[in-house]
Amino acid sequence: MTAVDPPELTAERSLQIQASPEFQELRNALRRFVFPMAAFFLTWYGLYVVLGAFAHDFMAIKLIGNINVGLALGLGQFLTTFVITGLYVRFANRELDPRAAAIRKDAEAQ
């Protein structure tokens, strides 16, 4: 069995694909997820940094044993990163990848 190479993608065809409504909707879908999620995480991280810099007494409050608010919020940063990554992977698998595959299939067919 031999593989057939897809047709070469010219600059003109690439620009046509980028201008297509399907590609624009793909970009918009990505932006609708990424920008709010990035704003949320940067705000959450900024709050953590500001609290660490200026709210020493608050961050030093002990929660359980030697675990204080600062440590709990720091671990929350890691947890948030993993949750956001999982949400993005699920979003990409459900929304972005099928659209991108359809655009690629259409581009290779022409």
N, CA, C and O atoms as a MOPAC input file, in Angstrom:
PM7 MOZYME 1SCF
protein

 N      0.84300 1    -1.16300 1     0.00000 1
 C      0.00000 1     0.00000 1     0.00000 1
 C      0.89600 1     1.23600 1     0.00000 1
 O      1.85400 1     1.31800 1     0.77000 1
 N      0.58900 1     2.16800 1    -0.84300 1
 C      1.36600 1     3.39700 1    -0.90500 1
 C      0.51200 1     4.56100 1    -0.43400 1
 O     -0.69900 1     4.60700 1    -0.65300 1
 N      1.16800 1     5.47800 1     0.20300 1
 C      0.47300 1     6.67700 1     0.68000 1
 C      0.53100 1     7.74000 1    -0.40100 1
 O      1.54200 1     7.89500 1    -1.08600 1
 N     -0.54000 1     8.45300 1    -0.54000 1
 C     -0.60400 1     9.54300 1    -1.51000 1
 C     -0.38200 1    10.84200 1    -0.75500 1
 O     -1.07100 1    11.14000 1     0.22100 1
 N      0.58700 1    11.60400 1    -1.22200 1
 C      0.85000 1    12.88700 1    -0.58500 1
 C     -0.28800 1    13.85000 1    -0.88400 1
 O     -0.79600 1    13.88700 1    -2.00500 1
 N     -0.69000 1    14.63400 1     0.12000 1
 C     -1.73200 1    15.62900 1    -0.14500 1
 C     -1.19900 1    16.69600 1    -1.09300 1
 O      0.01200 1    16.90200 1    -1.17900 1
 N     -2.09100 1    17.37200 1    -1.79900 1
 C     -1.62000 1    18.41100 1    -2.71100 1
 C     -0.88700 1    19.50500 1    -1.93900 1
 O     -1.18800 1    19.79100 1    -0.78000 1
 N      0.07900 1    20.10100 1    -2.62000 1
 C      0.86600 1    21.15000 1    -1.98900 1
 C     -0.02900 1    22.35000 1    -1.69200 1
 O     -0.83500 1    22.75800 1    -2.52900 1
 N      0.11900 1    22.90000 1    -0.51300 1
 C     -0.68100 1    24.04100 1    -0.09200 1
 C      0.04200 1    25.31600 1    -0.50000 1
 O      1.11700 1    25.62100 1     0.01600 1
 N     -0.54200 1    26.04700 1    -1.41300 1
 C      0.06400 1    27.29100 1    -1.87800 1
 C     -0.29500 1    28.42000 1    -0.92500 1
 O     -1.21300 1    28.30200 1    -0.11400 1
 N      0.44200 1    29.51000 1    -1.03700 1
 C      0.16000 1    30.68200 1    -0.20700 1
 C     -1.23500 1    31.22000 1    -0.49600 1
 O     -1.95200 1    31.63600 1     0.41400 1
 N     -1.60700 1    31.20600 1    -1.76000 1
 C     -2.94100 1    31.69700 1    -2.13600 1
 C     -4.03500 1    30.83100 1    -1.51000 1
 O     -5.01300 1    31.35100 1    -0.97200 1
 N     -3.86600 1    29.51500 1    -1.58300 1
 C     -4.87000 1    28.60800 1    -1.00900 1
 C     -4.91300 1    28.75300 1     0.51400 1
 O     -5.98100 1    28.69000 1     1.12400 1
 N     -3.75700 1    28.94500 1     1.10800 1
 C     -3.70100 1    29.14000 1     2.55500 1
 C     -4.48400 1    30.38600 1     2.97300 1
 O     -5.20800 1    30.36400 1     3.96900 1
 N     -4.33700 1    31.46000 1     2.21700 1
 C     -5.08600 1    32.68600 1     2.51000 1
 C     -6.58300 1    32.48400 1     2.30200 1
 O     -7.39100 1    33.04000 1     3.04600 1
 N     -6.95800 1    31.69500 1     1.30000 1
 C     -8.37700 1    31.39600 1     1.08000 1
 C     -8.96000 1    30.62400 1     2.26700 1
 O    -10.07400 1    30.89500 1     2.71500 1
 N     -8.19800 1    29.67700 1     2.75500 1
 C     -8.65500 1    28.89200 1     3.90800 1
 C     -8.81800 1    29.79800 1     5.12200 1
 O     -9.81500 1    29.71100 1     5.83900 1
 N     -7.83600 1    30.66700 1     5.35100 1
 C     -7.90300 1    31.57900 1     6.49200 1
 C     -9.09500 1    32.52100 1     6.40400 1
 O     -9.64500 1    32.91600 1     7.43200 1
 N     -9.49900 1    32.88200 1     5.20700 1
 C    -10.62400 1    33.79900 1     5.01600 1
 C    -11.97800 1    33.09000 1     5.04200 1
 O    -13.01700 1    33.74900 1     5.06300 1
 N    -11.97800 1    31.77700 1     5.04000 1
 C    -13.24100 1    31.03000 1     4.98700 1
 C    -14.02100 1    31.18900 1     6.29100 1
 O    -13.42300 1    31.34900 1     7.35600 1
 N    -15.34500 1    31.14600 1     6.21200 1
 C    -16.16600 1    31.24400 1     7.42700 1
 C    -15.88100 1    30.11100 1     8.42100 1
 O    -15.94200 1    30.32200 1     9.63200 1
 N    -15.57500 1    28.92500 1     7.92100 1
 C    -15.28800 1    27.79100 1     8.80600 1
 C    -14.02700 1    28.03500 1     9.63400 1
 O    -13.99100 1    27.74700 1    10.83000 1
 N    -12.99200 1    28.57100 1     8.97900 1
 C    -11.74700 1    28.85000 1     9.68800 1
 C    -11.94600 1    29.98500 1    10.68500 1
 O    -11.43400 1    29.92800 1    11.80300 1
 N    -12.68100 1    31.00300 1    10.28900 1
 C    -12.94500 1    32.12900 1    11.19000 1
 C    -13.71800 1    31.66200 1    12.42500 1
 O    -13.43700 1    32.10200 1    13.54000 1
 N    -14.68400 1    30.77600 1    12.22300 1
 C    -15.44200 1    30.24800 1    13.35900 1
 C    -14.54700 1    29.39900 1    14.26200 1
 O    -14.69900 1    29.41900 1    15.48300 1
 N    -13.62300 1    28.66100 1    13.67000 1
 C    -12.66400 1    27.88500 1    14.45900 1
 C    -11.81800 1    28.81200 1    15.33000 1
 O    -11.64600 1    28.56700 1    16.52400 1
 N    -11.29700 1    29.86900 1    14.73000 1
 C    -10.49800 1    30.84400 1    15.49400 1
 C    -11.32300 1    31.50600 1    16.58700 1
 O    -10.85100 1    31.68900 1    17.70900 1
 N    -12.56100 1    31.86600 1    16.25300 1
 C    -13.42400 1    32.50200 1    17.24900 1
 C    -13.73200 1    31.56100 1    18.40700 1
 O    -13.76000 1    31.98100 1    19.56400 1
 N    -13.96300 1    30.29200 1    18.09600 1
 C    -14.22500 1    29.30900 1    19.15300 1
 C    -13.01400 1    29.18700 1    20.07400 1
 O    -13.16200 1    29.13300 1    21.29500 1
 N    -11.82600 1    29.14200 1    19.49400 1
 C    -10.60500 1    29.07500 1    20.29700 1
 C    -10.48600 1    30.30400 1    21.18600 1
 O    -10.20700 1    30.18800 1    22.38000 1
 N    -10.69500 1    31.46400 1    20.61300 1
 C    -10.57500 1    32.70800 1    21.38300 1
 C    -11.62300 1    32.80900 1    22.48700 1
 O    -11.33500 1    33.31100 1    23.57300 1
 N    -12.83900 1    32.33400 1    22.21200 1
 C    -13.88700 1    32.37800 1    23.23700 1
 C    -13.52600 1    31.51800 1    24.44700 1
 O    -13.99800 1    31.77900 1    25.55400 1
 N    -12.70900 1    30.51700 1    24.25100 1
 C    -12.26400 1    29.70200 1    25.38100 1
 C    -10.99400 1    30.27500 1    26.01200 1
 O    -10.92100 1    30.44200 1    27.22900 1
 N    -10.00700 1    30.57000 1    25.18800 1
 C     -8.68000 1    30.91300 1    25.69300 1
 C     -8.65400 1    32.26000 1    26.41800 1
 O     -8.09300 1    32.35400 1    27.51000 1
 N     -9.24000 1    33.28500 1    25.84400 1
 C     -9.13500 1    34.61000 1    26.45800 1
 C     -9.80000 1    34.68700 1    27.83100 1
 O     -9.16800 1    35.17700 1    28.76700 1
 N    -11.04100 1    34.22900 1    28.00000 1
 C    -11.61700 1    34.27200 1    29.34900 1
 C    -10.86000 1    33.38400 1    30.34600 1
 O    -10.69100 1    33.75600 1    31.50800 1
 N    -10.41100 1    32.22400 1    29.89200 1
 C     -9.68700 1    31.33100 1    30.79000 1
 C     -8.34800 1    31.94900 1    31.19600 1
 O     -7.94800 1    31.85200 1    32.35600 1
 N     -7.66100 1    32.57500 1    30.25800 1
 C     -6.39500 1    33.23900 1    30.57600 1
 C     -6.63200 1    34.40900 1    31.52500 1
 O     -5.86200 1    34.60800 1    32.46400 1
 N     -7.68500 1    35.18100 1    31.29100 1
 C     -8.00200 1    36.30700 1    32.17600 1
 C     -8.31000 1    35.80500 1    33.58300 1
 O     -7.85200 1    36.38400 1    34.56800 1
 N     -9.08700 1    34.72700 1    33.67500 1
 C     -9.39600 1    34.14400 1    34.98600 1
 C     -8.12100 1    33.71600 1    35.70100 1
 O     -7.91300 1    34.05700 1    36.86500 1
 N     -7.26200 1    32.96400 1    35.00200 1
 C     -6.07400 1    32.44300 1    35.66700 1
 C     -5.10500 1    33.55600 1    36.04700 1
 O     -4.53400 1    33.53000 1    37.13700 1
 N     -4.91300 1    34.52800 1    35.16700 1
 C     -3.99200 1    35.61800 1    35.49300 1
 C     -4.51100 1    36.45500 1    36.65600 1
 O     -3.72500 1    36.92600 1    37.47800 1
 N     -5.81900 1    36.64100 1    36.73300 1
 C     -6.40000 1    37.35700 1    37.87300 1
 C     -6.19800 1    36.56700 1    39.15900 1
 O     -5.81400 1    37.12700 1    40.18600 1
 N     -6.45400 1    35.28100 1    39.09900 1
 C     -6.27900 1    34.39000 1    40.25100 1
 C     -4.81600 1    34.37600 1    40.69100 1
 O     -4.52700 1    34.44500 1    41.88600 1
 N     -3.89300 1    34.28700 1    39.73400 1
 C     -2.47000 1    34.29400 1    40.06300 1
 C     -2.05600 1    35.65000 1    40.62800 1
 O     -1.31600 1    35.71900 1    41.60900 1
 N     -2.53800 1    36.73500 1    40.00400 1
 C     -2.21700 1    38.07700 1    40.49600 1
 C     -2.70500 1    38.28800 1    41.91500 1
 O     -2.00400 1    38.88800 1    42.73000 1
 N     -3.89800 1    37.80500 1    42.21900 1
 C     -4.43000 1    37.90300 1    43.57900 1
 C     -3.53100 1    37.15200 1    44.55300 1
 O     -3.25300 1    37.64100 1    45.64800 1
 N     -3.08300 1    35.98100 1    44.16500 1
 C     -2.18700 1    35.19000 1    45.01100 1
 C     -0.88100 1    35.94400 1    45.28000 1
 O     -0.40000 1    35.97400 1    46.41300 1
 N     -0.32000 1    36.54100 1    44.25400 1
 C      0.93200 1    37.28900 1    44.40800 1
 C      0.72500 1    38.50600 1    45.30600 1
 O      1.53200 1    38.76500 1    46.19800 1
 N     -0.35100 1    39.25000 1    45.07400 1
 C     -0.62600 1    40.44800 1    45.88200 1
 C     -0.86000 1    40.06600 1    47.34200 1
 O     -0.34400 1    40.72000 1    48.24800 1
 N     -1.63100 1    39.01700 1    47.56600 1
 C     -1.84000 1    38.56600 1    48.94400 1
 C     -0.52100 1    38.14700 1    49.58800 1
 O     -0.27200 1    38.45200 1    50.75400 1
 N      0.31500 1    37.45400 1    48.83600 1
 C      1.61000 1    37.04100 1    49.36200 1
 C      2.51200 1    38.21600 1    49.69100 1
 O      3.30100 1    38.15500 1    50.63400 1
 N      2.39700 1    39.28600 1    48.91500 1
 C      3.25600 1    40.45100 1    49.12100 1
 C      2.73700 1    41.38000 1    50.21300 1
 O      3.52900 1    41.96800 1    50.95000 1
 N      1.41900 1    41.52000 1    50.32700 1
 C      0.87900 1    42.56000 1    51.19800 1
 C     -0.03000 1    42.06300 1    52.31900 1
 O     -0.36200 1    42.84000 1    53.21400 1
 N     -0.43300 1    40.82900 1    52.30100 1
 C     -1.34400 1    40.32000 1    53.33300 1
 C     -0.68900 1    39.17100 1    54.09400 1
 O     -1.21100 1    38.05700 1    54.14200 1
 N      0.45700 1    39.46700 1    54.68300 1
 C      1.22800 1    38.43700 1    55.37800 1
 C      0.42000 1    37.77400 1    56.49200 1
 O      0.45200 1    36.55300 1    56.64800 1
 N     -0.30200 1    38.58400 1    57.26200 1
 C     -1.08000 1    38.01500 1    58.37000 1
 C     -2.16400 1    37.06700 1    57.86100 1
 O     -2.39100 1    36.00600 1    58.44400 1
 N     -2.82600 1    37.44600 1    56.78400 1
 C     -3.86300 1    36.58300 1    56.21200 1
 C     -3.26100 1    35.28600 1    55.68700 1
 O     -3.78400 1    34.20200 1    55.94300 1
 N     -2.16300 1    35.40300 1    54.95500 1
 C     -1.54500 1    34.21200 1    54.36300 1
 C     -0.97000 1    33.28200 1    55.43500 1
 O     -0.78600 1    32.09100 1    55.18300 1
 N     -0.68400 1    33.81600 1    56.63200 1
 C     -0.09700 1    33.01500 1    57.70400 1
 C     -1.13800 1    32.31000 1    58.56500 1
 O     -0.77900 1    31.53600 1    59.45200 1
 N     -2.41300 1    32.56200 1    58.32000 1
 C     -3.45600 1    31.90500 1    59.11800 1
 C     -3.35400 1    30.39200 1    58.93300 1
 O     -3.35400 1    29.88400 1    57.81200 1
 N     -3.26900 1    29.69000 1    60.05900 1
 C     -3.14900 1    28.23000 1    60.00000 1
 C     -4.52200 1    27.61200 1    59.76400 1
 O     -5.51000 1    27.98300 1    60.39800 1
 N     -4.55500 1    26.66600 1    58.84000 1
 C     -5.80200 1    25.97000 1    58.53100 1
 C     -5.86500 1    24.62400 1    59.23600 1
 O     -6.78000 1    24.35700 1    60.01500 1
 N     -4.87800 1    23.77800 1    58.95000 1
 C     -4.79500 1    22.44500 1    59.55800 1
 C     -3.32700 1    22.17800 1    59.86400 1
 O     -2.50300 1    22.15000 1    58.95000 1
 N     -2.99400 1    21.98300 1    61.11700 1
 C     -1.60600 1    21.73200 1    61.48100 1
 C     -0.71600 1    22.87800 1    61.03500 1
 O     -0.95800 1    24.03100 1    61.39000 1
 N      0.31500 1    22.56600 1    60.25600 1
 C      1.22700 1    23.59500 1    59.75300 1
 C      0.83800 1    24.11400 1    58.37600 1
 O      1.60100 1    24.86400 1    57.76700 1
 N     -0.30300 1    23.74000 1    57.88600 1
 C     -0.76200 1    24.21100 1    56.57300 1
 C     -1.48700 1    25.53200 1    56.76400 1
 O     -2.49600 1    25.60800 1    57.46500 1
 N     -0.95600 1    26.57600 1    56.12900 1
 C     -1.57200 1    27.89600 1    56.25700 1
 C     -2.26700 1    28.28400 1    54.95200 1
 O     -2.21600 1    27.55200 1    53.96300 1
 N     -2.91500 1    29.44200 1    54.96900 1
 C     -3.65500 1    29.91400 1    53.79900 1
 C     -2.72800 1    30.05600 1    52.59600 1
 O     -3.10300 1    29.68500 1    51.48400 1
 N     -1.52400 1    30.58800 1    52.80200 1
 C     -0.58100 1    30.77600 1    51.69800 1
 C     -0.23500 1    29.46700 1    51.00900 1
 O     -0.21000 1    29.39400 1    49.78000 1
 N      0.02800 1    28.44300 1    51.79200 1
 C      0.34600 1    27.13400 1    51.21400 1
 C     -0.86700 1    26.55900 1    50.48500 1
 O     -0.73600 1    26.01300 1    49.39000 1
 N     -2.03600 1    26.68300 1    51.09000 1
 C     -3.25100 1    26.16300 1    50.45400 1
 C     -3.51600 1    26.87300 1    49.13000 1
 O     -3.85500 1    26.22700 1    48.13800 1
 N     -3.36200 1    28.19500 1    49.10700 1
 C     -3.56800 1    28.93000 1    47.85600 1
 C     -2.49100 1    28.57800 1    46.82600 1
 O     -2.78300 1    28.49800 1    45.63300 1
 N     -1.25600 1    28.36800 1    47.27500 1
 C     -0.18600 1    27.95800 1    46.36100 1
 C     -0.48200 1    26.60900 1    45.72800 1
 O     -0.29000 1    26.43100 1    44.52500 1
 N     -0.94700 1    25.65900 1    46.53000 1
 C     -1.33600 1    24.35900 1    45.98000 1
 C     -2.54600 1    24.50800 1    45.06400 1
 O     -2.69300 1    23.77300 1    44.08700 1
 N     -3.40800 1    25.46300 1    45.39100 1
 C     -4.55400 1    25.75000 1    44.53100 1
 C     -4.13000 1    26.22100 1    43.15200 1
 O     -4.83100 1    25.98200 1    42.16900 1
 N     -2.98400 1    26.89200 1    43.07400 1
 C     -2.46400 1    27.31700 1    41.77200 1
 C     -2.16000 1    26.09800 1    40.90100 1
 O     -2.49700 1    26.07000 1    39.71700 1
 N     -1.52600 1    25.09800 1    41.49600 1
 C     -1.23600 1    23.87400 1    40.73900 1
 C     -2.52300 1    23.17100 1    40.33300 1
 O     -2.67500 1    22.74800 1    39.18700 1
 N     -3.44000 1    23.05100 1    41.27100 1
 C     -4.71200 1    22.39800 1    40.98100 1
 C     -5.44800 1    23.11900 1    39.85500 1
 O     -5.97800 1    22.48300 1    38.94400 1
 N     -5.47700 1    24.43800 1    39.92400 1
 C     -6.14100 1    25.22600 1    38.88600 1
 C     -5.50000 1    24.98400 1    37.52000 1
 O     -6.20200 1    24.86900 1    36.51600 1
 N     -4.18500 1    24.90700 1    37.48400 1
 C     -3.48300 1    24.65300 1    36.22500 1
 C     -3.90800 1    23.31300 1    35.62400 1
 O     -4.17000 1    23.22000 1    34.42400 1
 N     -3.97600 1    22.28800 1    36.45500 1
 C     -4.38900 1    20.97000 1    35.96000 1
 C     -5.84200 1    20.97900 1    35.49400 1
 O     -6.16800 1    20.37500 1    34.47200 1
 N     -6.70700 1    21.65300 1    36.22900 1
 C     -8.12500 1    21.71500 1    35.84600 1
 C     -8.28600 1    22.45100 1    34.52000 1
 O     -9.02000 1    21.99900 1    33.64000 1
 N     -7.60100 1    23.58300 1    34.37800 1
 C     -7.69500 1    24.35000 1    33.12700 1
 C     -7.16600 1    23.52100 1    31.95900 1
 O     -7.74700 1    23.53300 1    30.87400 1
 N     -6.07400 1    22.80700 1    32.17900 1
 C     -5.52800 1    21.95100 1    31.12100 1
 C     -6.53800 1    20.88300 1    30.71700 1
 O     -6.74900 1    20.64300 1    29.52900 1
 N     -7.15500 1    20.24800 1    31.69300 1
 C     -8.16900 1    19.23800 1    31.39600 1
 C     -9.35900 1    19.81600 1    30.64700 1
 O     -9.86600 1    19.20000 1    29.71000 1
 N     -9.80400 1    20.99900 1    31.05900 1
 C    -10.92000 1    21.65200 1    30.37200 1
 C    -10.55900 1    21.97700 1    28.92700 1
 O    -11.37400 1    21.81500 1    28.01800 1
 N     -9.31400 1    22.44400 1    28.72600 1
 C     -8.89800 1    22.77200 1    27.35900 1
 C     -8.82500 1    21.51700 1    26.48700 1
 O     -9.27000 1    21.53300 1    25.34000 1
 N     -8.27700 1    20.45300 1    27.01600 1
 C     -8.17700 1    19.20900 1    26.23800 1
 C     -9.56800 1    18.72200 1    25.84900 1
 O     -9.79600 1    18.33000 1    24.70500 1
 N    -10.49700 1    18.74600 1    26.80300 1
 C    -11.86800 1    18.32600 1    26.49600 1
 C    -12.49600 1    19.24100 1    25.44800 1
 O    -13.14600 1    18.76700 1    24.51600 1
 N    -12.30300 1    20.55200 1    25.60000 1
 C    -12.84000 1    21.52100 1    24.64400 1
 C    -12.23900 1    21.30400 1    23.25900 1
 O    -12.95800 1    21.30400 1    22.26000 1
 N    -10.92700 1    21.11900 1    23.20100 1
 C    -10.26000 1    20.91900 1    21.91000 1
 C    -10.74500 1    19.63700 1    21.24300 1
 O    -11.00700 1    19.62200 1    20.04000 1
 N    -10.86500 1    18.57000 1    22.01200 1
 C    -11.33000 1    17.29800 1    21.44000 1
 C    -12.75800 1    17.38500 1    20.91800 1
 O    -13.08400 1    16.79700 1    19.88700 1
 N    -13.60300 1    18.11400 1    21.62800 1
 C    -15.02000 1    18.18900 1    21.24100 1
 C    -15.30200 1    19.25000 1    20.18500 1
 O    -16.12200 1    19.03900 1    19.29200 1
 N    -14.62700 1    20.38600 1    20.28600 1
 C    -14.97900 1    21.53800 1    19.45100 1
 C    -13.95500 1    21.84700 1    18.35800 1
 O    -14.31400 1    22.01000 1    17.19200 1
 N    -12.69200 1    21.92600 1    18.73700 1
 C    -11.67600 1    22.41200 1    17.80200 1
 C    -11.20700 1    21.34400 1    16.82100 1
 O    -11.15500 1    21.58600 1    15.61600 1
 N    -10.86800 1    20.17600 1    17.33000 1
 C    -10.29900 1    19.14200 1    16.46700 1
 C    -11.23100 1    18.70700 1    15.33900 1
 O    -10.77300 1    18.57100 1    14.20400 1
 N    -12.52600 1    18.48300 1    15.60500 1
 C    -13.40600 1    18.11400 1    14.48300 1
 C    -13.50200 1    19.21400 1    13.42300 1
 O    -13.52700 1    18.92500 1    12.22700 1
 N    -13.55500 1    20.45300 1    13.85500 1
 C    -13.62100 1    21.56500 1    12.89400 1
 C    -12.33200 1    21.67300 1    12.09300 1
 O    -12.35900 1    21.86900 1    10.87800 1
 N    -11.19900 1    21.54300 1    12.78600 1
 C     -9.91100 1    21.61800 1    12.09300 1
 C     -9.76000 1    20.46200 1    11.10500 1
 O     -9.23600 1    20.64800 1    10.00700 1
 N    -10.21300 1    19.28100 1    11.48800 1
 C    -10.13000 1    18.12700 1    10.58500 1
 C    -10.98900 1    18.34400 1     9.34400 1
 O    -10.58700 1    17.97900 1     8.23900 1
 N    -12.16300 1    18.93200 1     9.51900 1
 C    -13.03400 1    19.20300 1     8.36700 1
 C    -12.39500 1    20.23000 1     7.43900 1
 O    -12.46600 1    20.09300 1     6.21800 1
 N    -11.77800 1    21.24600 1     8.00900 1
 C    -11.09800 1    22.26200 1     7.19200 1
 C     -9.92900 1    21.62900 1     6.44600 1
 O     -9.73200 1    21.89500 1     5.26000 1
 N     -9.15600 1    20.79500 1     7.13300 1
 C     -8.01200 1    20.12000 1     6.50700 1
 C     -8.47500 1    19.19300 1     5.38500 1
 O     -7.87800 1    19.16600 1     4.30900 1
 N     -9.54000 1    18.43600 1     5.64000 1
 C    -10.06800 1    17.52100 1     4.62400 1
 C    -10.51500 1    18.29100 1     3.39000 1
 O    -10.24500 1    17.87300 1     2.26300 1
 N    -11.19200 1    19.40500 1     3.59700 1
 C    -11.63500 1    20.24200 1     2.48200 1
 C    -10.43900 1    20.80800 1     1.71800 1
 O    -10.44500 1    20.85300 1     0.48800 1
 N     -9.42000 1    21.23600 1     2.44900 1
 C     -8.23300 1    21.80700 1     1.79800 1
 C     -7.49500 1    20.75400 1     0.98000 1
 O     -7.01200 1    21.04300 1    -0.11500 1
 N     -7.40700 1    19.54200 1     1.50100 1
 C     -6.70200 1    18.47600 1     0.78700 1
 C     -7.49700 1    17.97300 1    -0.41200 1
 O     -6.92000 1    17.44400 1    -1.36200 1
 N     -8.81400 1    18.13600 1    -0.37200 1
 C     -9.65400 1    17.66900 1    -1.48000 1
 C     -9.56000 1    18.58900 1    -2.68800 1
 O     -9.83100 1    18.17200 1    -3.81400 1
 N     -9.18500 1    19.81000 1    -2.46200 1
 C     -9.16000 1    20.77500 1    -3.57500 1
 C     -7.79400 1    20.89800 1    -4.18800 1
 O     -7.60800 1    21.66700 1    -5.13200 1

